[in-house]
Amino acid sequence: MKRNVLLIEPNYKNKFPPIGLMKIATYFKLRGDNVVFFKGDLKDFVIGQITDDCVEKLNHLDKTIDWKLRADKIFTYIKYGRKSDLANVGVNDSDYAILILPWLEYFRNYYRKKEYEKHPKWDWVGVTTLFTFHWDITIETIEFAKLLVKDKKNLMVGGVLASLQPDEIEKATGIRPFSGTLHTPYKDIDEDNPYVIDNLSLDYSILDEIDYEYADSGAFYGYSTRGCIRRCPFCAVPTLEPVYQSYLPISERIKRTQHIYGDQQNLLLMDNNILASKELPQIIEEIRSCGFFPGAKFIQPNLYIIAIRNLRKGINDRAYIRKSWKLLKEINDLKIFSEKERTEIYNLREKNSLLHLETCTKETLISTYKDFAKYFEKRYARLKGKLRYVDFNQGVDARLFNEERVSLLAQIPIRPLRIAFDDIKMKDIYLRAITLSVNHGMKDFSNYLLYNFKDKPLDLYRRLRINVDLCEELNVSIYSFPMKYHPIRDEHSHDRDYIGEHWNRKYIRAVQAILNATKGKIGRGVSFFEKAFGKNEEEFMELLIMPETFLLFRFFFEHIGYTQKWRKEMSELSDEERNELYPLIFNNDFNHIEDITDNEKYRHILTYYKNYRGDIADHNSALYKLKKEFDQSNNNTNENDSNE
Ligand code: SF4
């Protein structure tokens, strides 16, 4: 018997699709089960399911009205139960209103009185997890999943957080999670499971079942190695993937993805330490054979053909109905079509009830395929080829760079090459890695700079400076992404409040305020960098201690002279006064200045930290008006100051 399988990703923001769930989706589909993927508000998910049941019931009671067309109204009524919501459903349009009304009330109560908890409909539920600091939303999701699954032994929790903190999750939810990767035939789902789930290809179609869009979509995802040969103390990899696997074939999986879901532009490999693999030459050759060599271009396949073909094959109706509807909506607005053609497309959509997702059906989409096909042919014929890239998105290990390995890397179109630069002590190794890469023709680099660990604030500045200077010297592009360290265990692993031994709250907030203005990354441009982080180490340290509002609206507060006044007062402090005042600033809590010091001079300086923040956001304040005038006179060109 087919099982109903629900896969859930908690509703946190993330860039990459849930690869583990995509493999599990493939597994269950191979076994012939129904699989549904969800990421979003779980209550809305439940209401959506109840709405579907309600629509089915109403269609059964009165076939003269297509209740599916009113599904959104029914959804709202079930959710809020207001009289006006009920009126919007238009029950009185039906000759059977007297029968319809009690059923609507029944489904409303089914949700409101949480009847659905008594009748769970899912045979198997899988919840993936990610960062430890997503703890609250993850636990909430697991708790909700417990209500949806028929038998709690068929609720599987896996992923990063689950592998790092299985005991904590069990304590919080009563569910023992699965730790690690599914790299052996896992028997807990099915005793007769012949598959190694980790080796299965990904089900890309599930991503079209949800509204959420992953920033890094449009790529093949995978691993050509697993684990890492090192044991860096800040890193979760040694726990998550304790055994280094130096070769995992990727070409079969890529071919299968191309065949079912269509070609993808880029290849995103999540390997943690690819350079440690003895099979690197073979991996590079395999990547090239999959069409990723320098200069290789990607031609976007006709997504409409793929969507309709997959609908015909019944690969994932839920996903491909949404996808086809989206594609039809999209072409309707394209400027490549004349006004006349756009009207034709619209009329066709209207005539076939394809304007709204609620009214799109698989049958109509398939039967109207030929009517729309010519527009999609025109659309895709005009698309130009785009260069394809490979991204080892977890970074490569600078310590393992040598001529041979770099010459291998240069045989595939890597962009950007992410070289880890987590510690200033690695400076020489890092410089050598960049230089070797540049000598082999690479020009686009990126790196995550870990801070708030054992490092000192100046270490961060120095690493950033090295990158900005290298961009100039070598005429290359290096994007730096400072990444705040969060512990993966114990205190503060469930929140984002950890402060490293050389850091304090004020410094952390200051770095975040600066990054806010640079949108989290620092690229080429010495002058931009120097304005953001300071011309030298002294200026950087001054920025760290500067009132946050002055940092956020840097140009404005300099323009009105407040920054200069604050600077002057700070410079007049004696060493002893500084030693007393600074710890108060480091705490970064200025709500009750009078409670933290009796010293009038300190209190006065601390008002720079307390005041202005509220005023600058208050539309009636003089400061706000002054800021608006400043913005207008500067045409809003100051990046720092436009970031309110
Ligand atoms: S080298 Fe990278 S992946 Fe390996 S343990 Fe260190 S930080 Fe983690």
Residues whose N, C-alpha, C, O or C-beta is under 5 A from the ligand:
A	BS01	SF4	C228 R230 R231 C232 C235 V237 N272
